[in-house]
């Protein structure tokens, strides 16, 4: 076994350097939260607050109350979630835990003190010793560096948590507003079907309509009523999910706009989205920091594989019959059975595992951002086609049928069937518009840190588009 020349001067210098390092160890005023606030403003231009006291809680609540006074936009919903989501506030406390570990790694280990009383005849001997964990003292700078990297990794994880909550809230807002808009149009479809069913019933009563035609109109009305019930169910679920993300105690104060925002005139150009993702994705930065920390830990494990327990003790023995004894002792673990190879193998395996995980993360990041970008482009094309082609054509057909009805060329049932068909096409356009805004949120999240999970609401545009109407 290699021995280390622990001279009193060497030990004194080691303890002095460690004392200087430990003397600088203290908690930061903001707990490292400023970096999270700056990153949030940089990525999504929103404020995030850690409500650790009554003053910050009151300020955040005042902003929330002001935003809830009007129908919420997507940006306002995201801002409320970042101020009020209890899960996010709970996650922020991991920052204090990580900083405490970092500060503890920079501080001197507590010494141990022992005292003993021995008697031999009339002789009474007192043994007093003060012990220091010398192994931890000598490796303190390396341990502090590891904990600093872990603290930085925790901060980036929290930034990613903030961005994930913002993206989830934006998606929930899109789904909730689209569900509200769809429910309104489904109600219009049911009103048209109800009018047709009532007219068919009256005509059947006077003998001008067959039971088959009456049953057909009644069936359309029943299907429309079922579609309304499902649309209301989707609306309630989407609204409650948004309420949970906002951290609100109830949905009474939640006001949503009647319709989704219009599609943009054109999509912004995103040249080389892969390079942009590789430069800005937070999960890649976290993976790099984790790998660096494991590399440092591997070096620490190798340097302490033989000396796992190393203590320095200052001895002071006194006796009522002998002169005072003073000195020091060094104790260490003898590597007779375990030469530290198991710890080194574990550390090396974790490091190789982290390298492969880092490569996997980079490969997945490129693929995810390409997929999200392609989905945004395709959903935009579908939504624009429905808005600019399908809905205007249905509107033109409806206008022509209205003219034919005014000229008594078609009956009221044909006109009602056309109204149902037009409403169904509008519902399809609403769902396509919803899917575009969800894809847009997913792309933003893919560029920032992790792929989004689009919440696809069930299709409610299932009312019958064609009516028998006696044809």
C-alpha positions in Angstrom: 0.0 0.0 0.0 1.3 3.5 -0.9 1.8 5.7 2.1 1.2 9.4 2.2 3.8 11.7 3.9 1.6 13.3 6.5 4.0 15.7 8.2 2.6 18.2 10.6 3.3 21.0 8.1 1.5 19.2 5.3 -1.5 18.5 7.5 -1.6 22.2 8.7 -1.5 23.4 5.1 -4.3 21.0 4.1 -6.4 22.1 7.0 -5.7 25.8 6.3 -6.8 25.5 2.6 -9.9 23.6 3.6 -10.7 26.2 6.2 -10.4 29.0 3.7 -12.6 27.1 1.3 -15.2 26.3 4.0 -15.1 29.9 5.2 -16.5 31.0 1.9 -19.4 28.6 2.0 -22.7 30.3 2.6 -26.2 30.3 1.1 -26.9 32.7 -1.7 -29.6 35.4 -1.0 -31.9 34.1 -3.8 -31.0 30.4 -3.5 -30.0 30.4 -7.2 -33.5 31.3 -8.3 -32.4 34.3 -10.3 -31.0 32.0 -13.0 -34.4 30.2 -13.3 -36.1 33.6 -13.7 -33.7 34.7 -16.3 -34.0 31.5 -18.3 -37.8 31.7 -18.2 -37.8 35.2 -19.5 -35.4 34.3 -22.2 -37.4 31.3 -23.5 -41.0 32.3 -23.0 -41.0 35.9 -21.9 -42.9 35.2 -18.7 -42.3 35.8 -15.0 -41.9 33.0 -12.5 -42.0 33.5 -8.8 -41.0 31.4 -5.9 -43.5 32.2 -3.2 -41.4 31.5 -0.1 -43.0 34.2 2.1 -46.3 36.0 2.6 -45.1 39.1 0.8 -44.3 37.3 -2.5 -47.5 35.2 -2.1 -49.6 38.4 -1.8 -47.9 40.0 -4.8 -48.5 36.9 -6.9 -52.1 36.7 -5.9 -52.7 40.3 -6.8 -51.5 39.6 -10.3 -53.6 36.5 -10.6 -56.7 38.3 -9.5 -56.1 41.0 -12.1 -55.7 38.5 -14.9 -58.8 36.6 -13.9 -60.9 39.7 -14.2 -61.1 39.2 -18.0 -61.2 36.3 -20.5 -57.9 34.5 -20.3 -55.6 34.5 -23.3 -53.1 31.7 -23.7 -50.3 33.9 -22.5 -52.3 35.0 -19.4 -53.1 31.4 -18.6 -49.4 30.5 -18.8 -48.5 33.4 -16.5 -51.1 32.3 -13.9 -49.7 28.8 -13.9 -46.2 30.0 -13.4 -47.3 32.1 -10.4 -49.8 29.7 -8.8 -49.2 26.0 -9.7 -48.6 24.2 -6.4 -46.6 21.4 -8.0 -44.1 23.9 -9.5 -43.8 25.7 -6.1 -43.1 22.4 -4.5 -40.4 21.6 -7.1 -38.6 24.8 -6.4 -37.7 23.5 -2.9 -35.4 21.0 -4.5 -33.2 24.0 -5.4 -32.7 24.7 -1.6 -31.9 21.0 -1.0 -29.3 21.0 -3.8 -27.7 24.3 -2.6 -27.6 22.9 1.0 -25.7 19.9 -0.3 -23.3 22.2 -2.1 -22.7 24.4 0.9 -22.2 21.3 3.1 -19.6 20.0 0.7 -17.7 23.2 1.1 -17.7 23.3 4.9 -15.2 21.6 7.1 -16.3 18.2 8.5 -17.3 18.2 12.1 -14.5 16.9 14.4 -15.1 14.1 16.8 -14.2 14.2 20.5 -13.7 11.3 22.8 -12.8 11.2 26.5 -11.9 8.2 28.6 -11.1 7.6 32.3 -8.9 4.6 33.2 -7.8 3.5 36.7 -4.9 1.3 37.7 -4.5 1.0 41.4 -4.3 4.5 42.8 -3.4 5.8 39.3 -6.2 7.7 37.4 -5.6 8.3 33.8 -7.6 10.6 31.5 -7.6 10.1 27.7 -8.8 12.9 25.6 -8.7 12.9 21.7 -10.0 15.1 18.9 -10.5 13.4 15.6 -10.8 14.8 12.1 -12.0 13.0 9.0 -8.8 13.6 7.0 -10.0 11.8 3.8 -13.0 14.1 3.5 -10.9 17.1 4.3 -8.4 16.3 1.6 -11.1 15.6 -1.0 -13.2 18.6 -0.1 -12.4 20.7 -3.2 -13.3 17.8 -5.5 -16.5 17.1 -3.6 -17.5 20.7 -3.7 -17.0 20.8 -7.4 -19.2 17.8 -7.9 -22.0 19.3 -5.7 -21.7 22.5 -7.6 -22.4 20.7 -10.9 -25.3 18.9 -9.4 -26.7 22.2 -8.1 -26.4 23.6 -11.6 -28.1 20.5 -13.0 -31.0 20.9 -10.5 -31.4 24.5 -11.7 -31.6 23.4 -15.3 -34.1 20.7 -14.4 -36.3 23.3 -12.8 -36.1 25.5 -15.8 -37.2 22.5 -17.9 -40.1 22.0 -15.4 -41.1 25.6 -15.8 -41.1 25.3 -19.6 -43.0 22.0 -19.5 -45.7 23.5 -17.3 -46.0 26.5 -19.6 -46.4 24.2 -22.6 -48.9 22.0 -20.9 -50.9 25.0 -19.8 -50.9 26.5 -23.3 -52.1 23.1 -24.8 -54.8 22.8 -22.1 -56.0 26.4 -22.9 -56.2 25.5 -26.6 -58.1 22.4 -26.0 -60.5 24.1 -23.5 -61.3 27.0 -25.9 -61.7 24.7 -28.8 -64.0 22.5 -26.8 -66.1 25.5 -25.9 -66.3 26.7 -29.5 -67.2 23.2 -30.7 -69.9 22.8 -28.1 -71.5 26.0 -29.4 -71.6 24.8 -33.0 -72.9 21.4 -31.9 -75.8 23.1 -30.1 -76.6 24.9 -33.4 -76.6 21.5 -35.2 -79.0 20.1 -32.6 -81.3 23.1 -32.9 -81.5 22.5 -36.7 -82.1 18.8 -36.2 -84.8 19.5 -33.5 -86.6 21.9 -35.9 -86.6 19.2 -38.6 -87.8 16.5 -36.2 -90.7 18.7 -35.0 -91.7 19.6 -38.6 -91.6 15.9 -39.6 -93.8 15.0 -36.6 -96.4 17.6 -37.6 -96.4 16.6 -41.2 -96.8 13.0 -40.2 -99.8 13.9 -38.1 -101.7 15.4 -41.1 -100.7 12.5 -43.3 -98.2 14.3 -45.5 -95.1 12.4 -44.3 -94.3 8.8 -44.0 -93.3 7.1 -40.7 -89.9 6.2 -42.3 -89.1 9.8 -43.1 -90.3 10.9 -39.7 -88.1 8.3 -38.0 -85.2 9.3 -40.1 -85.5 13.0 -39.0 -86.0 11.9 -35.4 -82.8 9.8 -35.6 -80.8 12.8 -36.8 -82.1 14.8 -33.9 -81.1 12.0 -31.4 -77.6 11.8 -32.9 -77.3 15.6 -32.7 -78.4 15.5 -29.0 -75.8 12.8 -28.3 -73.1 14.9 -30.0 -74.0 17.9 -27.8 -73.8 15.7 -24.7 -70.3 14.5 -25.7 -69.2 18.0 -26.6 -70.3 19.3 -23.2 -68.4 16.4 -21.5 -65.2 17.2 -23.4 -65.7 20.9 -22.6 -66.0 20.1 -18.8 -62.9 17.8 -18.8 -60.8 20.3 -20.7 -61.8 23.1 -18.4 -61.0 21.2 -15.2 -57.6 20.2 -16.6 -56.8 23.8 -17.2 -58.0 24.7 -13.7 -55.7 22.2 -12.2 -52.7 23.5 -14.1 -53.5 27.1 -13.1 -53.7 26.0 -9.4 -57.1 27.5 -8.9 -59.4 26.2 -6.2 -62.4 26.3 -8.5 -63.6 27.1 -12.0 -66.0 29.9 -11.0 -63.7 32.7 -11.9 -62.2 31.2 -15.0 -63.3 33.1 -18.1 -62.3 31.8 -21.6 -62.7 33.5 -25.0 -65.4 32.2 -27.3 -63.0 31.1 -30.1 -59.4 30.2 -30.8 -57.0 32.8 -32.3 -56.9 33.1 -36.0 -54.3 31.2 -37.9 -51.1 33.2 -38.7 -50.9 34.6 -42.2 -47.7 32.5 -42.7 -45.4 30.4 -40.5 -42.1 31.9 -39.5 -39.1 30.4 -41.2 -37.1 28.1 -39.0 -33.9 27.3 -40.9 -31.9 24.4 -39.5 -34.2 23.5 -36.5 -31.9 20.7 -35.6 -28.9 23.1 -34.9 -31.2 25.4 -33.0 -32.4 22.5 -30.8 -28.9 21.3 -30.2 -27.8 24.7 -29.0 -30.8 25.6 -26.8 -32.3 22.3 -25.5 -32.1 22.3 -21.8 -32.2 18.5 -21.5 -29.0 18.3 -23.6 -27.3 20.8 -21.2 -28.4 18.8 -18.2 -27.1 15.6 -19.7 -23.7 17.2 -20.3 -23.6 18.5 -16.7 -24.5 15.1 -15.4 -21.8 13.4 -17.4 -19.2 15.9 -16.2 -20.2 15.3 -12.6 -19.9 11.6 -13.0 -16.5 12.0 -14.6 -15.4 14.0 -11.6 -16.9 11.4 -9.3 -15.0 8.7 -11.1 -11.7 10.6 -10.5 -12.7 10.9 -6.8 -13.5 7.2 -6.5 -10.2 6.2 -8.1 -8.2 8.5 -5.8 -9.8 7.1 -2.7 -10.1 3.5 -3.7 -7.4 2.4 -1.2 -8.0 5.0 1.5 -11.7 5.0 2.3 -11.5 5.9 5.9 -8.7 8.2 6.9 -8.8 10.1 10.2 -6.4 12.4 12.0 -6.6 12.5 15.8 -5.0 14.8 18.3 -4.3 12.9 21.6 -4.0 14.4 25.0 -3.6 12.0 27.9 -3.2 13.0 31.6 -2.5 11.0 34.7 -2.2 11.9 38.4 1.1 10.1 38.5 2.7 10.5 35.1 3.5 13.6 33.0 1.0 14.8 30.4 1.1 12.9 27.1 0.5 14.8 23.9 0.6 13.7 20.2 -1.4 12.8 17.2 -2.6 9.6 15.5 -3.7 8.7 12.0 -6.1 5.8 11.5 -7.1 4.3 8.2 -8.9 1.3 6.8 -6.8 -1.6 5.8 -7.8 -2.8 2.3 -7.4 -6.5 3.1 -10.6 -7.8 1.6 -12.0 -4.9 -0.4 -9.4 -3.0 -2.5 -12.0 -0.5 -3.7 -12.3 -2.3 -7.1 -16.1 -2.6 -6.7 -16.6 1.1 -6.2 -14.4 1.9 -9.2 -16.2 -0.6 -11.4 -19.5 0.9 -10.3 -18.3 4.5 -11.0 -16.9 3.5 -14.4 -20.1 1.8 -15.4 -22.2 4.8 -14.4 -20.0 7.0 -16.4 -20.2 4.8 -19.5 -24.0 4.6 -19.0 -24.2 8.4 -18.9 -22.2 8.7 -22.1 -24.6 6.4 -24.0 -27.6 8.2 -22.5 -26.1 11.5 -23.7 -25.7 10.1 -27.2 -29.3 8.8 -27.1 -30.6 12.2 -25.9 -28.8 13.9 -28.8 -30.2 11.5 -31.4 -33.7 11.7 -30.0 -33.5 15.5 -29.8 -32.8 15.8 -33.5 -35.6 13.4 -34.4 -38.1 15.0 -32.1 -37.6 18.5 -33.4 -37.8 17.3 -37.0 -41.1 15.5 -36.2 -42.5 18.5 -34.3 -41.6 20.9 -37.2 -43.2 18.6 -39.8 -46.3 18.2 -37.7 -46.7 22.0 -37.3 -46.3 22.5 -41.1 -48.8 19.8 -42.0 -51.4 20.9 -39.4 -51.1 24.4 -40.7 -51.8 23.2 -44.2 -54.8 21.2 -43.1 -56.3 24.1 -41.1 -55.8 26.6 -43.9 -57.4 24.2 -46.4 -60.5 23.8 -44.3 -60.7 27.5 -43.6 -60.0 28.8 -47.1 -61.5 26.0 -49.2 -63.9 23.7 -47.5 -65.9 26.1 -45.2 -66.3 28.8 -48.0 -67.6 26.1 -50.4 -70.1 24.9 -47.8 -71.1 28.5 -47.2 -71.6 29.0 -51.0 -73.7 25.8 -51.2 -75.8 27.0 -48.3 -76.5 30.3 -49.9 -77.5 28.7 -53.2 -79.8 26.3 -51.3 -81.4 29.3 -49.6 -82.1 30.8 -52.9 -83.6 27.6 -54.2 -85.7 27.3 -51.1 -86.9 30.9 -51.6 -87.9 29.9 -55.1 -89.7 26.9 -53.8 -87.4 24.5 -55.7 -86.4 22.6 -52.6 -88.1 21.9 -49.3 -87.3 22.8 -45.7 -85.8 19.4 -45.0 -83.2 19.8 -47.7 -82.4 23.2 -46.3 -82.0 21.8 -42.8 -79.8 19.0 -44.0 -77.6 21.5 -45.7 -77.3 23.5 -42.4 -76.2 20.4 -40.6 -73.6 19.7 -43.2 -72.2 23.2 -43.0 -72.0 23.1 -39.2 -70.1 19.8 -39.4 -67.5 21.4 -41.7 -67.1 24.3 -39.3 -66.5 21.9 -36.5 -63.9 20.1 -38.5 -62.2 23.5 -39.2 -62.2 24.3 -35.4 -60.6 21.0 -34.7 -57.9 21.5 -37.4 -57.2 25.0 -35.9 -57.0 23.4 -32.5 -54.5 20.8 -33.7 -52.4 23.5 -35.3 -52.0 25.5 -32.1 -51.2 22.3 -30.2 -48.5 21.4 -32.8 -47.1 24.9 -32.5 -46.8 24.5 -28.7 -45.2 21.1 -29.2 -42.6 22.6 -31.6 -41.7 25.3 -29.1 -41.2 22.7 -26.4 -39.2 20.5 -28.6 -36.8 23.4 -29.4 -36.6 24.3 -25.7 -36.1 21.0 -23.9 -38.3 18.0 -24.4 -41.0 16.8 -26.9 -44.5 17.9 -26.1 -47.4 15.5 -25.8 -50.3 16.8 -27.8 -53.5 16.5 -26.0 -55.9 15.5 -28.8 -59.5 16.1 -27.6 -62.0 13.6 -28.9 -63.6 14.6 -32.1 -67.0 16.0 -31.5 -67.9 16.9 -35.1 -69.7 13.6 -35.4 -73.2 14.9 -36.1 -74.6 13.5 -39.3 -73.5 15.6 -42.3 -76.1 14.2 -44.7 -79.8 14.0 -44.1 -82.1 11.7 -45.8 -84.6 14.4 -45.8 -86.9 12.3 -47.9 -84.4 12.0 -50.8 
